[in-house]
Amino acid sequence: MSTEVTLAIIGCLSTFASGFSAWFFTRKKQSAELKSGQQDFEIKMVEKYDNVIDSLTKRLEGALQDLEEATVAIRDRDKTITELQGMLHKYETIVKGLNDTIESRNAKIQELISTVEELTAELKKYKQLNRKTE
């Protein structure tokens, strides 16, 4: 039985030795592969973030361009509003002048109406006097 035990011990030791030697010699390779995989992952992440930054940069540039266009449009609108306010002031002045003219002419018309009424009354008196004298 000692031969069998010895063979079993030798088999276990040789299995352990071969496993240890395989681990010992492949750990450097696995470590290098792990580092290579880590570097590949980091490169991919850098590329991904570069794409995201490029996309955000383009969107920001577009938004800034839209903002500039809106600012120009607002300035144009403000200029137009100022011009329209000036025109409105002119028209208000003209309307006020016309209203004053209309009021003075209405007063003149009322004056003329009164004069016509007075003259009509005088004419009636003369007609009555003419009838009496005839």
Secondary structure, DSSP 8 states (H G I E B T S, - for coil): -HHHHHHHHHHHHHHHHHHHHHHHHHHHHHHHHHHHHHHHHHHHHHHHHHHHHHHHHHHHHHHHHHHHHHHHHHHHHHHHHHHHHHHHHHHHHHHHHHHHHHHHHHHHHHHHHHHHHHHHHHHHHHHHHHHHH-
